[in-house]
Amino acid sequence: MWSNKFMLVALGSHVLTVSSLSLDARSDNSVKNAAKAIAAGLTSNYTSAPKIQEWWQDSLMYNALIDYWALTGDDQFNTITKQGILGQVGNDNDFMPAAQSLYETNSEQASWAMAAMNAAEAGLDSSNNNSSWIKLVENVFGEQAARWDTDVCSGGLKDDIEPLETDYRTKGAFSNGLFMQLAARLARYTGNSSYNEWPEKVWKWSESVGLLDSNYSVYDIVDISDDCKVASKLMFTANFGPYLSTAAIQYNSTSGSSVWKSRLDGVLSRASSLFFYNNTDIMFEAVCETTQTCNEDMTSYKTVLARALGDVATFAPYQETIVTPKIQGSATAAAKQCSGTSDKDTFCNFSWLSSQADDEFTNLGSQISALQIVLANLDRPQLASANQTSPGDASGTTGPSSTSTGAPSSTQSTTATPTTGVGNRVVGSMCGVLAGVVAAMLFSL
């Protein structure tokens, strides 16, 4: 619940007199200090300045805050992170709270599941919760696997879940990419090989309908009412992120499969050519950033690609010479767009292309994106898996005590239901935001 008006007033009071955030991307201490300032600014305004916003952006914020804790060891944001995620699980423990369920998209549901997946992998304590982190993820994955729709386009998730919603007629790269990435992460975490059927299935389906072409361009959506033709060839950072992350995870999980290596190399090369400004190492949203036409939702998209670059560094270190300069260059540029009088007053602009902080546009999405790219400079600790000591838990407690209850087979009979093209996102309502606040307050009592 961020207030852009509050942010702009705050920035306007000091942006001309306060220098940009200091960052040496090669120094762990410098990176951690910069991340701390950005995270403090993010959380202070999230809690103090309520505002209507995209519900899915909340999941990105909590995901980044889990990374912050796992990578820096600073647990000061863990309580609000845990409360925030659990406040959205809903009655069925599937991230479909009543206030969102009528217009929730598959990509939104999957984004929240990603936060829970990250919590499981990092070893975030799940006590006082009636379902483990990994069980929440499995619940979401099972529901989405049941929505895999073979009646039209020979597969794929629709963007919306409810038939009356606008994007029920589209199948998008973001929704299907997140579903695919969940499968890859669940397979790695649980050891259940059934999940491994899905990354291959979704990847090949994406190719078959043209969402993913021979040059590894990842397009936005196909329209099921128009013979499943690609309806939008816009290319966003957020669409590339899940495909890049999945390829990196699968490359690692298959001990260097040549197929997944080729896919990883291809998507990374294409993303590098599209989303780094004028052959520099500074990430930008190519569709809209230089023309200043990005909407509020689009300011979050770089978050997804930033984390994907971290996945490449973690799971495919042979690509270090490609991804490290991009992570460091983008983080350095992002830090220059962050300024403030204190940690809790540190705010970051959306575009990282200027050499100094410009009071142009700052909001929740821009702050999360800056935090995620800065954190990408830190080496990730070993990720937990089922029945393994959780690396992020200082108490040495184990990860989830139960392994997978069984991944849905990619060949089982399923019924249709949907997801959302990242360019056609549905705005979250105040009802959903308020419901989450109330749930979090009740949880903390």
Secondary structure, DSSP 8 states (H G I E B T S, - for coil): ---HHHHHHHHHTTTTTS------TT-HHHHHHHHHHHHHHHHHHHHHS-----HHHHHHHHHHHHHHHHHH---TTHHHHHHHHHTTSTTTTSS--HHHHTT-BHHHHHHHHHHHHHHHHHT---TT-SS-HHHHHHHHHHHHHHT---SSTTS---SBSSTTSGGGGEEEHHHHHHHHHHHHHHHHHH--GGGGHHHHHHHHHHHHHTSB-TT--B-SEEEGGGTTEEEE----HHHHHHHHHHHHHHHHHTTS-HHHHHHHHHHHHHHHHHSBGGGSS-B--TTTTTTT---TGGGGHHHHHHHHHHHHHHH-GGGHHHHHHHHHHHHHHHHHTEE-SSGGG-EE-S---SSS--SS---HHHHHHHHHHHHTTS-------TTSB-TT-TT--BS-SS--S----TTS---------GGG-----HHHHHHHHHHHHHHH-
